[in-house]
């Protein structure tokens, strides 16, 4: 993996961590790493050890494929489906409308 890939992976990790409203300190505690490790990874400065990739993936609810390469996998779709199933009818309708509007804006047909 080169520096560009480290930087892109770091951005994905940062985005997922902030979406979960976790500080670097809280995330470091949950992953049994240090705040310095989290910061270095998010800034694309350090290559991750395999066991940390797994810990980060588990805490963030991301597949390792998505975290490392930015490509959704079947396991990402399963995780997304589990989250969608927790929505009530009103929330589901809002999500569906939002997705349809987004697809329309992107010019992606149904």
N, C-alpha and C positions, 0 to 999 in steps of 0.2 A: 504494500500500500504506500502511495506517495503522499507528500504534504498536502496536495489538493484534496485527496480523498479524506485525509485526517480532518481537514477544515470542514468539508461537507458533512462528515459524520458528526463532528462537534456541533454544527449548526442544528442538525436533526435532534441531537441529544438536548441541547439548550432549549429548543422549541418545545419538545415534549415535557421537559422538566418544568418550564414556566407555565405550560398549559395545566399541569398538575398543581400549580401554585406551591411548588417546593423551592425553598432556598437552597443554595449550594450546600450549606451546612446540613440541612435536613436530608437532602439527597445523599450526601456523603455518609451520614449516619445509617440510612436505610440500606446502602450498598456496602457498608463496612469498608469504606475507603476514606480518604482525607479530602477536605475542601480543596486543597492544592491539586489533587489528582483530578477532581471534577473540573476545576478551572482549566487545567492544562488540556484535558480532553476536549472541553467545549471550545477552547481557542485553537484546537488543531495542533497543539504543540507536542503531544505525546502519543505514541502508539499504545494501544490498550492491550493488556494481557487477556488471554482467553477467558479466564475466570471472571474478570471484571466486565467483559462484554456480556457474559451471561447474567451477571448481577444487574447491570444497567438495564438490559433488555427486560428482565423480570420486573423490576421496579417501575419502569416506564410503560410496561404493557405493550412493548414493540417486539416484532420479530427481529432476530439477529440479521436476517436478510435486509430488512428495511433500515435498521440502524447502520449497518455497514455499507450497503450499496444504494440505499434509497429506493429499492424496488419492493413493492408490496408482494407478499407471498400469500399462499392459501391460509396460513395461520393468522395473518393480518386480517383477512376477511372473516375468519371465525371470531376473532376478538371484536371486530367491528359489529358483527351480527349479535354477539352477546350484549354489547352495549345498547344496540338498537332495541333489543327485546325488553330492556328495562324501561323503555319509554311508555308513557300513557298514550291514549289515542290522540289527544291534542298535540302533544310533543312530537309524536310520529308524523302527524299531518304537517306540522311546521317544518320538520326535517325534510320530508318528501318535497314540499313546495320549494324549500331552499335549494335542494339538490337539482330539481327541475329547472329553476331559474338559473342556477350556475351553469348547467349543461347548455341551456339556451344561449347564455352569454358567450360560452366557449364555441358555439356553433356545432355542438355534438348532438346529432339526432337521437331520438328515443330508440 
